[in-house]
Amino acid sequence: MEVTPWVGMVFLRQILDKMGFREHIKSRNCLAAQHSKRGYEVSVI
């Protein structure tokens, strides 16, 4: 495996996926909603 500044991001992503982090963020009503069709979902940001 090549050592780069981004190596830890793979493991962080796996941990967040196993925790169900995206679903948890989507279930929060206190986050601002996107009103633009070109905007990103809050969970992506």
mmCIF entry with sequence, helices, sheets and N, C-alpha, C, O atoms, coordinates in Angstrom:
data_MODEL
# 
_entry.id   MODEL 
# 
_entity.id                         1 
_entity.type                       polymer 
_entity.pdbx_number_of_molecules   1 
# 
_entity_poly.entity_id                      1 
_entity_poly.type                           'polypeptide(L)' 
_entity_poly.nstd_linkage                   no 
_entity_poly.nstd_monomer                   no 
_entity_poly.pdbx_seq_one_letter_code       MEVTPWVGMVFLRQILDKMGFREHIKSRNCLAAQHSKRGYEVSVI 
_entity_poly.pdbx_seq_one_letter_code_can   MEVTPWVGMVFLRQILDKMGFREHIKSRNCLAAQHSKRGYEVSVI 
_entity_poly.pdbx_strand_id                 A 
# 
loop_
_entity_poly_seq.entity_id 
_entity_poly_seq.num 
_entity_poly_seq.mon_id 
_entity_poly_seq.hetero 
1 1  MET n 
1 2  GLU n 
1 3  VAL n 
1 4  THR n 
1 5  PRO n 
1 6  TRP n 
1 7  VAL n 
1 8  GLY n 
1 9  MET n 
1 10 VAL n 
1 11 PHE n 
1 12 LEU n 
1 13 ARG n 
1 14 GLN n 
1 15 ILE n 
1 16 LEU n 
1 17 ASP n 
1 18 LYS n 
1 19 MET n 
1 20 GLY n 
1 21 PHE n 
1 22 ARG n 
1 23 GLU n 
1 24 HIS n 
1 25 ILE n 
1 26 LYS n 
1 27 SER n 
1 28 ARG n 
1 29 ASN n 
1 30 CYS n 
1 31 LEU n 
1 32 ALA n 
1 33 ALA n 
1 34 GLN n 
1 35 HIS n 
1 36 SER n 
1 37 LYS n 
1 38 ARG n 
1 39 GLY n 
1 40 TYR n 
1 41 GLU n 
1 42 VAL n 
1 43 SER n 
1 44 VAL n 
1 45 ILE n 
# 
_struct_asym.id          A 
_struct_asym.entity_id   1 
# 
loop_
_struct_conf.conf_type_id 
_struct_conf.id 
_struct_conf.pdbx_PDB_helix_id 
_struct_conf.beg_label_comp_id 
_struct_conf.beg_label_asym_id 
_struct_conf.beg_label_seq_id 
_struct_conf.pdbx_beg_PDB_ins_code 
_struct_conf.end_label_comp_id 
_struct_conf.end_label_asym_id 
_struct_conf.end_label_seq_id 
_struct_conf.pdbx_end_PDB_ins_code 
_struct_conf.beg_auth_comp_id 
_struct_conf.beg_auth_asym_id 
_struct_conf.beg_auth_seq_id 
_struct_conf.end_auth_comp_id 
_struct_conf.end_auth_asym_id 
_struct_conf.end_auth_seq_id 
_struct_conf.pdbx_PDB_helix_class 
_struct_conf.details 
_struct_conf.pdbx_PDB_helix_length 
HELX_P HELX_P1 AA1 VAL A 7  ? MET A 19 ? VAL A 7  MET A 19 1 ? 13 
HELX_P HELX_P2 AA2 PHE A 21 ? LYS A 26 ? PHE A 21 LYS A 26 1 ? 6  
# 
_struct_conf_type.id          HELX_P 
_struct_conf_type.criteria    ? 
_struct_conf_type.reference   ? 
# 
loop_
_atom_site.group_PDB 
_atom_site.id 
_atom_site.type_symbol 
_atom_site.label_atom_id 
_atom_site.label_alt_id 
_atom_site.label_comp_id 
_atom_site.label_asym_id 
_atom_site.label_entity_id 
_atom_site.label_seq_id 
_atom_site.pdbx_PDB_ins_code 
_atom_site.Cartn_x 
_atom_site.Cartn_y 
_atom_site.Cartn_z 
_atom_site.occupancy 
_atom_site.B_iso_or_equiv 
_atom_site.pdbx_formal_charge 
_atom_site.auth_seq_id 
_atom_site.auth_comp_id 
_atom_site.auth_asym_id 
_atom_site.auth_atom_id 
_atom_site.pdbx_PDB_model_num 
ATOM 1   N N  . MET A 1 1  ? 0.851   -1.178 0.000  1.00 0.00 ? 1  MET A N  1 
ATOM 2   C CA . MET A 1 1  ? 0.000   0.000  0.000  1.00 0.00 ? 1  MET A CA 1 
ATOM 3   C C  . MET A 1 1  ? 0.888   1.229  0.000  1.00 0.00 ? 1  MET A C  1 
ATOM 4   O O  . MET A 1 1  ? 1.864   1.311  0.745  1.00 0.00 ? 1  MET A O  1 
ATOM 5   N N  . GLU A 1 2  ? 0.539   2.165  -0.833 1.00 0.00 ? 2  GLU A N  1 
ATOM 6   C CA . GLU A 1 2  ? 1.277   3.423  -0.921 1.00 0.00 ? 2  GLU A CA 1 
ATOM 7   C C  . GLU A 1 2  ? 0.857   4.332  0.233  1.00 0.00 ? 2  GLU A C  1 
ATOM 8   O O  . GLU A 1 2  ? -0.328  4.432  0.551  1.00 0.00 ? 2  GLU A O  1 
ATOM 9   N N  . VAL A 1 3  ? 1.806   4.977  0.844  1.00 0.00 ? 3  VAL A N  1 
ATOM 10  C CA . VAL A 1 3  ? 1.520   5.872  1.964  1.00 0.00 ? 3  VAL A CA 1 
ATOM 11  C C  . VAL A 1 3  ? 1.355   7.284  1.420  1.00 0.00 ? 3  VAL A C  1 
ATOM 12  O O  . VAL A 1 3  ? 2.295   7.882  0.897  1.00 0.00 ? 3  VAL A O  1 
ATOM 13  N N  . THR A 1 4  ? 0.136   7.802  1.555  1.00 0.00 ? 4  THR A N  1 
ATOM 14  C CA . THR A 1 4  ? -0.180  9.163  1.117  1.00 0.00 ? 4  THR A CA 1 
ATOM 15  C C  . THR A 1 4  ? -0.934  9.865  2.238  1.00 0.00 ? 4  THR A C  1 
ATOM 16  O O  . THR A 1 4  ? -1.338  9.218  3.204  1.00 0.00 ? 4  THR A O  1 
ATOM 17  N N  . PRO A 1 5  ? -1.129  11.166 2.127  1.00 0.00 ? 5  PRO A N  1 
ATOM 18  C CA . PRO A 1 5  ? -1.893  11.882 3.155  1.00 0.00 ? 5  PRO A CA 1 
ATOM 19  C C  . PRO A 1 5  ? -3.346  11.411 3.255  1.00 0.00 ? 5  PRO A C  1 
ATOM 20  O O  . PRO A 1 5  ? -4.008  11.683 4.256  1.00 0.00 ? 5  PRO A O  1 
ATOM 21  N N  . TRP A 1 6  ? -3.856  10.706 2.229  1.00 0.00 ? 6  TRP A N  1 
ATOM 22  C CA . TRP A 1 6  ? -5.260  10.304 2.181  1.00 0.00 ? 6  TRP A CA 1 
ATOM 23  C C  . TRP A 1 6  ? -5.505  8.889  2.681  1.00 0.00 ? 6  TRP A C  1 
ATOM 24  O O  . TRP A 1 6  ? -6.654  8.445  2.696  1.00 0.00 ? 6  TRP A O  1 
ATOM 25  N N  . VAL A 1 7  ? -4.470  8.164  3.091  1.00 0.00 ? 7  VAL A N  1 
ATOM 26  C CA . VAL A 1 7  ? -4.624  6.762  3.498  1.00 0.00 ? 7  VAL A CA 1 
ATOM 27  C C  . VAL A 1 7  ? -5.640  6.609  4.629  1.00 0.00 ? 7  VAL A C  1 
ATOM 28  O O  . VAL A 1 7  ? -6.471  5.701  4.586  1.00 0.00 ? 7  VAL A O  1 
ATOM 29  N N  . GLY A 1 8  ? -5.590  7.464  5.623  1.00 0.00 ? 8  GLY A N  1 
ATOM 30  C CA . GLY A 1 8  ? -6.500  7.364  6.759  1.00 0.00 ? 8  GLY A CA 1 
ATOM 31  C C  . GLY A 1 8  ? -7.948  7.623  6.407  1.00 0.00 ? 8  GLY A C  1 
ATOM 32  O O  . GLY A 1 8  ? -8.842  7.186  7.133  1.00 0.00 ? 8  GLY A O  1 
ATOM 33  N N  . MET A 1 9  ? -8.208  8.323  5.312  1.00 0.00 ? 9  MET A N  1 
ATOM 34  C CA . MET A 1 9  ? -9.573  8.637  4.907  1.00 0.00 ? 9  MET A CA 1 
ATOM 35  C C  . MET A 1 9  ? -10.361 7.382  4.540  1.00 0.00 ? 9  MET A C  1 
ATOM 36  O O  . MET A 1 9  ? -11.572 7.325  4.751  1.00 0.00 ? 9  MET A O  1 
ATOM 37  N N  . VAL A 1 10 ? -9.687  6.391  3.999  1.00 0.00 ? 10 VAL A N  1 
ATOM 38  C CA . VAL A 1 10 ? -10.351 5.126  3.642  1.00 0.00 ? 10 VAL A CA 1 
ATOM 39  C C  . VAL A 1 10 ? -10.901 4.469  4.901  1.00 0.00 ? 10 VAL A C  1 
ATOM 40  O O  . VAL A 1 10 ? -12.044 4.013  4.930  1.00 0.00 ? 10 VAL A O  1 
ATOM 41  N N  . PHE A 1 11 ? -10.080 4.427  5.931  1.00 0.00 ? 11 PHE A N  1 
ATOM 42  C CA . PHE A 1 11 ? -10.503 3.796  7.180  1.00 0.00 ? 11 PHE A CA 1 
ATOM 43  C C  . PHE A 1 11 ? -11.589 4.612  7.876  1.00 0.00 ? 11 PHE A C  1 
ATOM 44  O O  . PHE A 1 11 ? -12.526 4.049  8.443  1.00 0.00 ? 11 PHE A O  1 
ATOM 45  N N  . LEU A 1 12 ? -11.464 5.926  7.834  1.00 0.00 ? 12 LEU A N  1 
ATOM 46  C CA . LEU A 1 12 ? -12.490 6.784  8.419  1.00 0.00 ? 12 LEU A CA 1 
ATOM 47  C C  . LEU A 1 12 ? -13.827 6.562  7.720  1.00 0.00 ? 12 LEU A C  1 
ATOM 48  O O  . LEU A 1 12 ? -14.864 6.480  8.378  1.00 0.00 ? 12 LEU A O  1 
ATOM 49  N N  . ARG A 1 13 ? -13.810 6.464  6.410  1.00 0.00 ? 13 ARG A N  1 
ATOM 50  C CA . ARG A 1 13 ? -15.039 6.227  5.642  1.00 0.00 ? 13 ARG A CA 1 
ATOM 51  C C  . ARG A 1 13 ? -15.675 4.892  6.032  1.00 0.00 ? 13 ARG A C  1 
ATOM 52  O O  . ARG A 1 13 ? -16.892 4.809  6.196  1.00 0.00 ? 13 ARG A O  1 
ATOM 53  N N  . GLN A 1 14 ? -14.861 3.855  6.179  1.00 0.00 ? 14 GLN A N  1 
ATOM 54  C CA . GLN A 1 14 ? -15.375 2.547  6.564  1.00 0.00 ? 14 GLN A CA 1 
ATOM 55  C C  . GLN A 1 14 ? -16.008 2.587  7.949  1.00 0.00 ? 14 GLN A C  1 
ATOM 56  O O  . GLN A 1 14 ? -17.058 1.984  8.169  1.00 0.00 ? 14 GLN A O  1 
ATOM 57  N N  . ILE A 1 15 ? -15.386 3.283  8.871  1.00 0.00 ? 15 ILE A N  1 
ATOM 58  C CA . ILE A 1 15 ? -15.927 3.401  10.229 1.00 0.00 ? 15 ILE A CA 1 
ATOM 59  C C  . ILE A 1 15 ? -17.258 4.143  10.212 1.00 0.00 ? 15 ILE A C  1 
ATOM 60  O O  . ILE A 1 15 ? -18.222 3.709  10.843 1.00 0.00 ? 15 ILE A O  1 
ATOM 61  N N  . LEU A 1 16 ? -17.312 5.262  9.492  1.00 0.00 ? 16 LEU A N  1 
ATOM 62  C CA . LEU A 1 16 ? -18.547 6.037  9.425  1.00 0.00 ? 16 LEU A CA 1 
ATOM 63  C C  . LEU A 1 16 ? -19.664 5.238  8.759  1.00 0.00 ? 16 LEU A C  1 
ATOM 64  O O  . LEU A 1 16 ? -20.817 5.330  9.181  1.00 0.00 ? 16 LEU A O  1 
ATOM 65  N N  . ASP A 1 17 ? -19.345 4.461  7.732  1.00 0.00 ? 17 ASP A N  1 
ATOM 66  C CA . ASP A 1 17 ? -20.355 3.623  7.073  1.00 0.00 ? 17 ASP A CA 1 
ATOM 67  C C  . ASP A 1 17 ? -20.904 2.568  8.028  1.00 0.00 ? 17 ASP A C  1 
ATOM 68  O O  . ASP A 1 17 ? -22.110 2.324  8.061  1.00 0.00 ? 17 ASP A O  1 
ATOM 69  N N  . LYS A 1 18 ? -20.018 1.942  8.807  1.00 0.00 ? 18 LYS A N  1 
ATOM 70  C CA . LYS A 1 18 ? -20.458 0.913  9.757  1.00 0.00 ? 18 LYS A CA 1 
ATOM 71  C C  . LYS A 1 18 ? -21.307 1.503  10.876 1.00 0.00 ? 18 LYS A C  1 
ATOM 72  O O  . LYS A 1 18 ? -22.187 0.827  11.409 1.00 0.00 ? 18 LYS A O  1 
ATOM 73  N N  . MET A 1 19 ? -21.052 2.757  11.236 1.00 0.00 ? 19 MET A N  1 
ATOM 74  C CA . MET A 1 19 ? -21.813 3.420  12.297 1.00 0.00 ? 19 MET A CA 1 
ATOM 75  C C  . MET A 1 19 ? -23.184 3.892  11.818 1.00 0.00 ? 19 MET A C  1 
ATOM 76  O O  . MET A 1 19 ? -24.056 4.193  12.633 1.00 0.00 ? 19 MET A O  1 
ATOM 77  N N  . GLY A 1 20 ? -23.380 3.957  10.503 1.00 0.00 ? 20 GLY A N  1 
ATOM 78  C CA . GLY A 1 20 ? -24.626 4.498  9.974  1.00 0.00 ? 20 GLY A CA 1 
ATOM 79  C C  . GLY A 1 20 ? -24.669 6.009  10.098 1.00 0.00 ? 20 GLY A C  1 
ATOM 80  O O  . GLY A 1 20 ? -25.733 6.591  10.310 1.00 0.00 ? 20 GLY A O  1 
ATOM 81  N N  . PHE A 1 21 ? -23.518 6.641  9.966  1.00 0.00 ? 21 PHE A N  1 
ATOM 82  C CA . PHE A 1 21 ? -23.396 8.084  10.169 1.00 0.00 ? 21 PHE A CA 1 
ATOM 83  C C  . PHE A 1 21 ? -24.253 8.889  9.201  1.00 0.00 ? 21 PHE A C  1 
ATOM 84  O O  . PHE A 1 21 ? -24.891 9.864  9.601  1.00 0.00 ? 21 PHE A O  1 
ATOM 85  N N  . ARG A 1 22 ? -24.275 8.492  7.932  1.00 0.00 ? 22 ARG A N  1 
ATOM 86  C CA . ARG A 1 22 ? -25.049 9.227  6.925  1.00 0.00 ? 22 ARG A CA 1 
ATOM 87  C C  . ARG A 1 22 ? -26.540 9.225  7.273  1.00 0.00 ? 22 ARG A C  1 
ATOM 88  O O  . ARG A 1 22 ? -27.209 10.252 7.162  1.00 0.00 ? 22 ARG A O  1 
ATOM 89  N N  . GLU A 1 23 ? -27.058 8.061  7.696  1.00 0.00 ? 23 GLU A N  1 
ATOM 90  C CA . GLU A 1 23 ? -28.470 7.972  8.067  1.00 0.00 ? 23 GLU A CA 1 
ATOM 91  C C  . GLU A 1 23 ? -28.764 8.816  9.307  1.00 0.00 ? 23 GLU A C  1 
ATOM 92  O O  . GLU A 1 23 ? -29.819 9.442  9.409  1.00 0.00 ? 23 GLU A O  1 
ATOM 93  N N  . HIS A 1 24 ? -27.834 8.823  10.230 1.00 0.00 ? 24 HIS A N  1 
ATOM 94  C CA . HIS A 1 24 ? -28.000 9.622  11.446 1.00 0.00 ? 24 HIS A CA 1 
ATOM 95  C C  . HIS A 1 24 ? -28.077 11.115 11.103 1.00 0.00 ? 24 HIS A C  1 
ATOM 96  O O  . HIS A 1 24 ? -28.923 11.833 11.635 1.00 0.00 ? 24 HIS A O  1 
ATOM 97  N N  . ILE A 1 25 ? -27.202 11.571 10.224 1.00 0.00 ? 25 ILE A N  1 
ATOM 98  C CA . ILE A 1 25 ? -27.206 12.977 9.814  1.00 0.00 ? 25 ILE A CA 1 
ATOM 99  C C  . ILE A 1 25 ? -28.503 13.313 9.080  1.00 0.00 ? 25 ILE A C  1 
ATOM 100 O O  . ILE A 1 25 ? -29.091 14.369 9.309  1.00 0.00 ? 25 ILE A O  1 
ATOM 101 N N  . LYS A 1 26 ? -28.946 12.419 8.203  1.00 0.00 ? 26 LYS A N  1 
ATOM 102 C CA . LYS A 1 26 ? -30.182 12.679 7.453  1.00 0.00 ? 26 LYS A CA 1 
ATOM 103 C C  . LYS A 1 26 ? -31.402 12.745 8.360  1.00 0.00 ? 26 LYS A C  1 
ATOM 104 O O  . LYS A 1 26 ? -32.379 13.416 8.029  1.00 0.00 ? 26 LYS A O  1 
ATOM 105 N N  . SER A 1 27 ? -31.362 12.058 9.502  1.00 0.00 ? 27 SER A N  1 
ATOM 106 C CA . SER A 1 27 ? -32.520 12.041 10.394 1.00 0.00 ? 27 SER A CA 1 
ATOM 107 C C  . SER A 1 27 ? -32.604 13.288 11.270 1.00 0.00 ? 27 SER A C  1 
ATOM 108 O O  . SER A 1 27 ? -33.611 13.483 11.950 1.00 0.00 ? 27 SER A O  1 
ATOM 109 N N  . ARG A 1 28 ? -31.590 14.125 11.274 1.00 0.00 ? 28 ARG A N  1 
ATOM 110 C CA . ARG A 1 28 ? -31.584 15.348 12.084 1.00 0.00 ? 28 ARG A CA 1 
ATOM 111 C C  . ARG A 1 28 ? -32.412 16.421 11.402 1.00 0.00 ? 28 ARG A C  1 
ATOM 112 O O  . ARG A 1 28 ? -32.186 16.724 10.230 1.00 0.00 ? 28 ARG A O  1 
ATOM 113 N N  . ASN A 1 29 ? -33.362 16.998 12.111 1.00 0.00 ? 29 ASN A N  1 
ATOM 114 C CA . ASN A 1 29 ? -34.214 18.044 11.555 1.00 0.00 ? 29 ASN A CA 1 
ATOM 115 C C  . ASN A 1 29 ? -33.637 19.443 11.760 1.00 0.00 ? 29 ASN A C  1 
ATOM 116 O O  . ASN A 1 29 ? -34.128 20.405 11.169 1.00 0.00 ? 29 ASN A O  1 
ATOM 117 N N  . CYS A 1 30 ? -32.616 19.565 12.580 1.00 0.00 ? 30 CYS A N  1 
ATOM 118 C CA . CYS A 1 30 ? -32.071 20.888 12.898 1.00 0.00 ? 30 CYS A CA 1 
ATOM 119 C C  . CYS A 1 30 ? -31.072 21.381 11.848 1.00 0.00 ? 30 CYS A C  1 
ATOM 120 O O  . CYS A 1 30 ? -30.636 22.530 11.920 1.00 0.00 ? 30 CYS A O  1 
ATOM 121 N N  . LEU A 1 31 ? -30.700 20.548 10.879 1.00 0.00 ? 31 LEU A N  1 
ATOM 122 C CA . LEU A 1 31 ? -29.754 20.966 9.852  1.00 0.00 ? 31 LEU A CA 1 
ATOM 123 C C  . LEU A 1 31 ? -30.472 21.733 8.754  1.00 0.00 ? 31 LEU A C  1 
ATOM 124 O O  . LEU A 1 31 ? -31.638 21.474 8.458  1.00 0.00 ? 31 LEU A O  1 
ATOM 125 N N  . ALA A 1 32 ? -29.768 22.669 8.162  1.00 0.00 ? 32 ALA A N  1 
ATOM 126 C CA . ALA A 1 32 ? -30.357 23.481 7.095  1.00 0.00 ? 32 ALA A CA 1 
ATOM 127 C C  . ALA A 1 32 ? -30.659 22.622 5.881  1.00 0.00 ? 32 ALA A C  1 
ATOM 128 O O  . ALA A 1 32 ? -29.874 21.748 5.514  1.00 0.00 ? 32 ALA A O  1 
ATOM 129 N N  . ALA A 1 33 ? -31.787 22.873 5.268  1.00 0.00 ? 33 ALA A N  1 
ATOM 130 C CA . ALA A 1 33 ? -32.183 22.125 4.067  1.00 0.00 ? 33 ALA A CA 1 
ATOM 131 C C  . ALA A 1 33 ? -31.707 22.865 2.825  1.00 0.00 ? 33 ALA A C  1 
ATOM 132 O O  . ALA A 1 33 ? -31.691 24.095 2.797  1.00 0.00 ? 33 ALA A O  1 
ATOM 133 N N  . GLN A 1 34 ? -31.325 22.122 1.811  1.00 0.00 ? 34 GLN A N  1 
ATOM 134 C CA . GLN A 1 34 ? -30.918 22.724 0.544  1.00 0.00 ? 34 GLN A CA 1 
ATOM 135 C C  . GLN A 1 34 ? -32.171 23.047 -0.260 1.00 0.00 ? 34 GLN A C  1 
ATOM 136 O O  . GLN A 1 34 ? -33.081 22.224 -0.363 1.00 0.00 ? 34 GLN A O  1 
ATOM 137 N N  . HIS A 1 35 ? -32.214 24.235 -0.820 1.00 0.00 ? 35 HIS A N  1 
ATOM 138 C CA . HIS A 1 35 ? -33.368 24.639 -1.638 1.00 0.00 ? 35 HIS A CA 1 
ATOM 139 C C  . HIS A 1 35 ? -32.996 24.753 -3.109 1.00 0.00 ? 35 HIS A C  1 
ATOM 140 O O  . HIS A 1 35 ? -33.867 24.960 -3.954 1.00 0.00 ? 35 HIS A O  1 
ATOM 141 N N  . SER A 1 36 ? -31.721 24.620 -3.421 1.00 0.00 ? 36 SER A N  1 
ATOM 142 C CA . SER A 1 36 ? -31.264 24.714 -4.798 1.00 0.00 ? 36 SER A CA 1 
ATOM 143 C C  . SER A 1 36 ? -31.186 23.327 -5.404 1.00 0.00 ? 36 SER A C  1 
ATOM 144 O O  . SER A 1 36 ? -30.774 22.380 -4.735 1.00 0.00 ? 36 SER A O  1 
ATOM 145 N N  . LYS A 1 37 ? -31.573 23.197 -6.648 1.00 0.00 ? 37 LYS A N  1 
ATOM 146 C CA . LYS A 1 37 ? -31.478 21.901 -7.322 1.00 0.00 ? 37 LYS A CA 1 
ATOM 147 C C  . LYS A 1 37 ? -30.019 21.553 -7.607 1.00 0.00 ? 37 LYS A C  1 
ATOM 148 O O  . LYS A 1 37 ? -29.694 20.387 -7.833 1.00 0.00 ? 37 LYS A O  1 
ATOM 149 N N  . ARG A 1 38 ? -29.142 22.552 -7.597 1.00 0.00 ? 38 ARG A N  1 
ATOM 150 C CA . ARG A 1 38 ? -27.734 22.298 -7.848 1.00 0.00 ? 38 ARG A CA 1 
ATOM 151 C C  . ARG A 1 38 ? -26.940 22.119 -6.550 1.00 0.00 ? 38 ARG A C  1 
ATOM 152 O O  . ARG A 1 38 ? -25.739 21.850 -6.591 1.00 0.00 ? 38 ARG A O  1 
ATOM 153 N N  . GLY A 1 39 ? -27.595 22.266 -5.414 1.00 0.00 ? 39 GLY A N  1 
ATOM 154 C CA . GLY A 1 39 ? -26.912 22.151 -4.135 1.00 0.00 ? 39 GLY A CA 1 
ATOM 155 C C  . GLY A 1 39 ? -26.624 20.709 -3.751 1.00 0.00 ? 39 GLY A C  1 
ATOM 156 O O  . GLY A 1 39 ? -27.227 19.777 -4.283 1.00 0.00 ? 39 GLY A O  1 
ATOM 157 N N  . TYR A 1 40 ? -25.702 20.543 -2.829 1.00 0.00 ? 40 TYR A N  1 
ATOM 158 C CA . TYR A 1 40 ? -25.365 19.221 -2.313 1.00 0.00 ? 40 TYR A CA 1 
ATOM 159 C C  . TYR A 1 40 ? -26.254 18.884 -1.133 1.00 0.00 ? 40 TYR A C  1 
ATOM 160 O O  . TYR A 1 40 ? -26.705 19.781 -0.421 1.00 0.00 ? 40 TYR A O  1 
ATOM 161 N N  . GLU A 1 41 ? -26.512 17.598 -0.915 1.00 0.00 ? 41 GLU A N  1 
ATOM 162 C CA . GLU A 1 41 ? -27.216 17.174 0.290  1.00 0.00 ? 41 GLU A CA 1 
ATOM 163 C C  . GLU A 1 41 ? -26.318 17.442 1.494  1.00 0.00 ? 41 GLU A C  1 
ATOM 164 O O  . GLU A 1 41 ? -25.093 17.396 1.383  1.00 0.00 ? 41 GLU A O  1 
ATOM 165 N N  . VAL A 1 42 ? -26.922 17.719 2.631  1.00 0.00 ? 42 VAL A N  1 
ATOM 166 C CA . VAL A 1 42 ? -26.167 18.009 3.829  1.00 0.00 ? 42 VAL A CA 1 
ATOM 167 C C  . VAL A 1 42 ? -25.286 16.820 4.213  1.00 0.00 ? 42 VAL A C  1 
ATOM 168 O O  . VAL A 1 42 ? -24.165 17.016 4.682  1.00 0.00 ? 42 VAL A O  1 
ATOM 169 N N  . SER A 1 43 ? -25.764 15.612 4.024  1.00 0.00 ? 43 SER A N  1 
ATOM 170 C CA . SER A 1 43 ? -24.993 14.432 4.382  1.00 0.00 ? 43 SER A CA 1 
ATOM 171 C C  . SER A 1 43 ? -23.748 14.253 3.525  1.00 0.00 ? 43 SER A C  1 
ATOM 172 O O  . SER A 1 43 ? -22.790 13.616 3.962  1.00 0.00 ? 43 SER A O  1 
ATOM 173 N N  . VAL A 1 44 ? -23.744 14.801 2.317  1.00 0.00 ? 44 VAL A N  1 
ATOM 174 C CA . VAL A 1 44 ? -22.573 14.709 1.442  1.00 0.00 ? 44 VAL A CA 1 
ATOM 175 C C  . VAL A 1 44 ? -21.493 15.664 1.906  1.00 0.00 ? 44 VAL A C  1 
ATOM 176 O O  . VAL A 1 44 ? -20.304 15.347 1.852  1.00 0.00 ? 44 VAL A O  1 
ATOM 177 N N  . ILE A 1 45 ? -21.906 16.824 2.357  1.00 0.00 ? 45 ILE A N  1 
ATOM 178 C CA . ILE A 1 45 ? -20.940 17.832 2.801  1.00 0.00 ? 45 ILE A CA 1 
ATOM 179 C C  . ILE A 1 45 ? -20.357 17.415 4.110  1.00 0.00 ? 45 ILE A C  1 
ATOM 180 O O  . ILE A 1 45 ? -19.517 18.123 4.666  1.00 0.00 ? 45 ILE A O  1 
# 
